[in-house]
Amino acid sequence: MISKNAGALIVGAVIGTAGLLLTLPEPSTYAMTRSPQCAEALQSPELRARAAYVEDLTTGAVLYKLNDETQLPIASLTKLLTVLTALPLVPQSVPIDARALAEDGEDGLRAGDQWVAVDLARFVLIESSNDGAAALAFAAEQNGNGKGAFIAAMNRRAQALELPQTFVLNETGLDMSKSMAGAYGSARDMAHLIAAAVRLAPDVTQRSTTRVWDVTSASGRVYAARNTTPLPSQLSGAIASKTGYTDLAGGNLALVVEVLPGRPVALAVLGSTRAGRETDAQALIEYATLELKRRAACTL
């Protein structure tokens, strides 16, 4: 039989213990919010690029930025805007205008050949075809005003997509001179541009990660489109990609990659080197993966 005094001591101990338990945080929360992983930010990746940007497309959170609003030459990343502007304007069958073949670069297109518009757009992104981009521009001429009207339409499209640092002088992104690029934009704009391309033209961008794509034009000619970078074909989660390189721009690359299941990110690097754009992108993908895991673990 328990004495009254002993009973009082037991009740007091239980009440005291309960009070103590009520004042402690949940063990898991306590451990996570005080772990070194949560207390310290990840070390920033070492990049060759002059500017870079990574955004979580699920939440809109900015995962990394470096000079992300600095206006720089974008080279052939311009062709993402070319495709988005041209597709609503061109007929389903697009001819290769002889004038388009005057552009720099040789990708095998033949004057007078007919292309399904969507296939030509895919070819432009994979091969980074200057001739193909020019053919889309000529096909989209408005009111007989030539490519000038199309360039104006591209700039209006950039404004509509809320790309404040972006403006273009031509449809290819090729340098106009030794001191004037063919198009300008920011790393943030380019990440948003490729994300918009995935959203608005998924049937086109889904081919942009292919290493080699054999396509037959509407005229029956077979072309082998070879990607300008092997990187996306090496990434299990690659959704879209576009490269760019000119003397003024250096090496540029924009990607949409699913770094974790159901968590795509858009990233862009500007002003790197031809090889450095790929190592920079790989470093940013690794960084974004770890940062998303850290945020999930720490409930940030």
C-alpha positions as CSV (number, residue, x, y, z in Angstrom):
1,M,0.0,0.0,0.0
2,I,1.4,3.4,-1.0
3,S,1.4,6.1,1.7
4,K,-0.2,9.5,1.1
5,N,3.2,11.1,1.1
6,A,4.6,8.6,-1.4
7,G,1.6,9.1,-3.6
8,A,2.0,12.9,-3.5
9,L,5.6,12.5,-4.6
10,I,4.7,10.2,-7.5
11,V,1.9,12.6,-8.7
12,G,4.3,15.5,-8.4
13,A,7.0,13.7,-10.4
14,V,4.5,12.8,-13.2
15,I,3.2,16.4,-13.3
16,G,6.8,17.7,-13.4
17,T,7.8,15.3,-16.1
18,A,4.7,16.2,-18.2
19,G,5.5,19.9,-17.8
20,L,9.1,19.2,-18.9
21,L,7.9,17.3,-22.0
22,L,5.5,20.0,-23.0
23,T,8.3,22.6,-23.0
24,L,10.7,20.6,-25.2
25,P,10.4,20.9,-29.0
26,E,9.9,17.9,-31.2
27,P,13.1,15.9,-31.2
28,S,13.3,15.8,-35.0
29,T,12.8,19.5,-35.4
30,Y,15.3,20.2,-32.6
31,A,17.9,18.0,-34.4
32,M,17.3,19.5,-37.9
33,T,17.3,23.2,-37.0
34,R,20.5,22.9,-35.0
35,S,22.4,20.6,-37.4
36,P,25.4,22.0,-39.3
37,Q,23.7,21.1,-42.5
38,C,20.9,23.5,-41.8
39,A,22.9,26.2,-40.0
40,E,25.3,26.8,-42.9
41,A,24.6,27.5,-46.5
42,L,26.2,25.3,-49.2
43,Q,29.6,26.4,-50.6
44,S,29.0,28.2,-53.9
45,P,30.3,26.4,-57.0
46,E,33.4,27.6,-58.7
47,L,32.3,28.8,-62.2
48,R,34.1,30.2,-65.3
49,A,30.9,32.0,-66.3
50,R,30.5,35.7,-65.9
51,A,26.8,35.2,-64.9
52,A,24.6,32.3,-63.8
53,Y,21.1,31.7,-62.5
54,V,19.2,28.7,-61.2
55,E,15.5,28.6,-60.3
56,D,13.3,25.9,-58.8
57,L,10.4,25.8,-61.3
58,T,8.1,24.1,-58.7
59,T,8.3,26.9,-56.1
60,G,9.9,29.8,-58.0
61,A,12.7,29.9,-55.4
62,V,16.0,31.2,-56.6
63,L,18.6,28.6,-55.8
64,Y,21.7,30.4,-57.1
65,K,22.5,33.6,-58.8
66,L,25.7,35.4,-60.0
67,N,25.4,38.7,-61.9
68,D,22.0,37.3,-62.9
69,E,20.6,40.6,-64.2
70,T,23.7,41.7,-66.0
71,Q,23.0,42.3,-69.7
72,L,25.4,40.1,-71.8
73,P,25.6,38.7,-75.4
74,I,23.4,35.6,-75.5
75,A,24.6,34.2,-78.9
76,S,22.4,31.2,-80.1
77,L,20.2,31.2,-77.0
78,T,18.5,33.7,-79.2
79,K,17.0,30.8,-81.2
80,L,14.7,29.9,-78.3
81,L,13.0,33.2,-78.8
82,T,13.2,32.8,-82.6
83,V,11.3,29.5,-82.4
84,L,8.7,30.8,-79.9
85,T,8.0,33.9,-82.1
86,A,8.0,32.1,-85.4
87,L,5.8,29.1,-84.8
88,P,2.5,31.0,-84.4
89,L,3.3,33.0,-87.5
90,V,4.6,30.6,-90.1
91,P,2.5,28.1,-92.2
92,Q,2.6,24.4,-91.4
93,S,5.0,23.9,-94.3
94,V,8.1,26.2,-94.4
95,P,10.3,26.6,-97.4
96,I,14.0,27.1,-97.1
97,D,14.4,30.6,-98.6
98,A,17.6,30.9,-100.7
99,R,18.4,34.0,-98.8
100,A,18.6,32.0,-95.5
101,L,21.6,30.0,-96.8
102,A,23.7,33.2,-96.7
103,E,24.0,32.9,-92.9
104,D,27.3,31.7,-91.3
105,G,27.6,27.9,-90.7
106,E,26.9,24.9,-92.9
107,D,24.2,22.5,-91.8
108,G,23.2,21.0,-95.1
109,L,19.9,22.8,-95.7
110,R,18.9,23.1,-99.4
111,A,17.2,26.1,-101.0
112,G,13.6,25.2,-101.9
113,D,13.4,22.3,-99.6
114,Q,10.1,22.2,-97.7
115,W,10.0,21.5,-93.9
116,V,7.2,20.8,-91.5
117,A,7.4,23.9,-89.3
118,V,7.7,22.0,-86.0
119,D,10.5,19.8,-87.4
120,L,12.4,22.8,-88.6
121,A,12.1,24.4,-85.2
122,R,13.4,21.2,-83.6
123,F,16.3,21.1,-86.1
124,V,17.1,24.7,-85.3
125,L,17.4,24.0,-81.5
126,I,19.4,20.8,-81.8
127,E,21.8,21.8,-84.6
128,S,21.7,25.5,-83.6
129,S,21.1,26.0,-87.3
130,N,21.6,29.6,-88.4
131,D,20.1,28.8,-91.8
132,G,17.1,27.2,-90.2
133,A,16.5,30.2,-88.0
134,A,16.8,32.6,-90.9
135,A,14.3,30.4,-92.9
136,L,11.8,30.6,-90.0
137,A,12.3,34.4,-90.0
138,F,11.7,34.8,-93.7
139,A,8.6,32.5,-93.5
140,A,7.2,34.7,-90.8
141,E,7.6,38.0,-92.7
142,Q,4.8,40.3,-91.8
143,N,3.1,42.6,-94.3
144,G,5.9,42.1,-96.8
145,N,8.3,44.1,-94.6
146,G,11.0,41.5,-94.5
147,K,12.9,40.2,-91.5
148,G,12.9,43.6,-89.8
149,A,9.2,43.0,-89.0
150,F,10.1,39.6,-87.5
151,I,12.9,41.0,-85.4
152,A,10.4,43.6,-84.0
153,A,8.0,40.7,-83.3
154,M,10.8,38.9,-81.4
155,N,11.4,41.9,-79.2
156,R,7.7,42.3,-78.5
157,R,7.7,38.6,-77.6
158,A,10.5,39.1,-75.2
159,Q,8.6,41.9,-73.5
160,A,5.5,39.7,-73.3
161,L,7.5,36.9,-71.7
162,E,8.8,39.5,-69.1
163,L,12.4,39.3,-70.1
164,P,13.5,42.9,-69.2
165,Q,17.2,42.6,-70.1
166,T,16.6,40.9,-73.5
167,F,16.6,42.5,-76.9
168,V,17.6,41.1,-80.3
169,L,19.1,42.6,-83.5
170,N,18.9,39.4,-85.5
171,E,17.2,36.0,-85.3
172,T,20.4,33.9,-84.9
173,G,22.4,35.7,-82.2
174,L,25.4,35.9,-84.4
175,D,27.7,38.9,-83.7
176,M,26.9,41.9,-85.8
177,S,30.5,43.2,-85.6
178,K,33.6,42.9,-83.4
179,S,31.9,45.1,-80.8
180,M,28.1,44.5,-81.3
181,A,26.4,41.3,-80.5
182,G,23.3,40.0,-82.3
183,A,21.3,39.7,-79.1
184,Y,21.6,40.5,-75.4
185,G,20.0,39.3,-72.3
186,S,20.7,38.2,-68.7
187,A,21.2,34.8,-67.1
188,R,17.9,35.2,-65.3
189,D,16.1,36.1,-68.6
190,M,17.7,33.0,-70.3
191,A,16.6,30.6,-67.6
192,H,13.1,32.1,-67.8
193,L,13.2,31.9,-71.6
194,I,14.0,28.2,-71.8
195,A,11.4,27.5,-69.1
196,A,8.8,29.4,-71.2
197,A,9.9,27.3,-74.2
198,V,9.2,24.1,-72.3
199,R,5.8,25.4,-71.2
200,L,4.7,26.9,-74.6
201,A,6.4,24.5,-77.1
202,P,6.9,21.2,-75.4
203,D,6.7,19.3,-78.7
204,V,9.7,21.2,-79.9
205,T,11.9,21.4,-76.7
206,Q,11.5,17.6,-76.0
207,R,13.8,16.9,-78.9
208,S,16.4,19.5,-77.8
209,T,18.2,17.0,-75.5
210,T,18.7,14.4,-78.2
211,R,22.3,13.7,-79.2
212,V,21.6,12.8,-82.8
213,W,18.1,13.1,-84.5
214,D,17.4,11.8,-88.0
215,V,14.6,13.8,-89.6
216,T,13.1,13.7,-93.0
217,S,12.0,17.0,-94.5
218,A,8.6,17.4,-96.2
219,S,10.5,17.2,-99.5
220,G,11.8,13.8,-98.5
221,R,15.4,14.7,-97.8
222,V,17.0,13.0,-94.7
223,Y,19.0,15.1,-92.3
224,A,21.0,14.1,-89.2
225,A,20.7,16.8,-86.6
226,R,23.7,16.7,-84.2
227,N,23.4,18.4,-80.8
228,T,25.9,21.1,-80.1
229,T,26.5,19.7,-76.6
230,P,26.5,16.0,-75.4
231,L,25.6,17.1,-71.8
232,P,21.8,16.8,-71.9
233,S,21.9,13.3,-73.4
234,Q,24.1,12.3,-70.4
235,L,21.6,13.6,-67.8
236,S,18.8,11.4,-66.8
237,G,16.5,14.3,-66.0
238,A,17.2,16.6,-68.9
239,I,14.1,18.3,-70.3
240,A,15.4,21.0,-72.6
241,S,18.7,22.5,-73.6
242,K,20.2,25.2,-75.8
243,T,23.8,26.2,-76.4
244,G,25.3,29.5,-77.6
245,Y,28.8,30.6,-78.6
246,T,30.3,33.6,-80.4
247,D,33.5,35.6,-79.9
248,L,31.7,38.3,-78.0
249,A,29.4,36.0,-75.9
250,G,31.8,33.2,-75.1
251,G,30.2,29.9,-74.1
252,N,26.5,30.0,-73.0
253,L,24.1,27.2,-72.0
254,A,20.5,27.1,-70.8
255,L,18.9,23.9,-69.5
256,V,15.8,22.6,-67.8
257,V,16.6,19.6,-65.7
258,E,14.7,17.5,-63.3
259,V,17.3,17.3,-60.6
260,L,15.1,15.4,-58.2
261,P,11.9,13.5,-59.0
262,G,9.2,16.1,-59.8
263,R,11.6,19.0,-59.2
264,P,12.7,20.6,-62.4
265,V,15.0,23.6,-62.3
266,A,15.9,26.1,-65.1
267,L,19.5,27.3,-65.3
268,A,21.6,29.5,-67.5
269,V,25.3,30.3,-67.7
270,L,26.6,33.2,-69.7
271,G,30.1,34.3,-70.6
272,S,31.8,31.0,-69.9
273,T,34.0,29.0,-72.5
274,R,32.9,26.4,-75.0
275,A,33.9,23.6,-72.7
276,G,33.4,25.6,-69.5
277,R,29.7,26.1,-70.1
278,E,29.2,22.4,-69.6
279,T,31.3,22.0,-66.5
280,D,29.6,25.1,-65.1
281,A,26.2,23.6,-65.8
282,Q,27.2,20.3,-64.2
283,A,28.4,22.2,-61.1
284,L,25.1,24.1,-60.9
285,I,23.0,21.0,-61.3
286,E,24.9,19.3,-58.4
287,Y,24.6,22.5,-56.3
288,A,20.8,22.7,-57.0
289,T,20.3,19.1,-56.1
290,L,22.1,19.4,-52.8
291,E,20.3,22.7,-52.0
292,L,16.9,21.3,-52.7
293,K,17.7,18.3,-50.4
294,R,19.0,20.7,-47.7
295,R,15.8,22.8,-47.9
296,A,13.6,19.7,-47.7
297,A,15.5,18.4,-44.7
298,C,15.6,21.7,-42.9
299,T,12.0,22.7,-43.8
300,L,13.3,26.1,-45.0
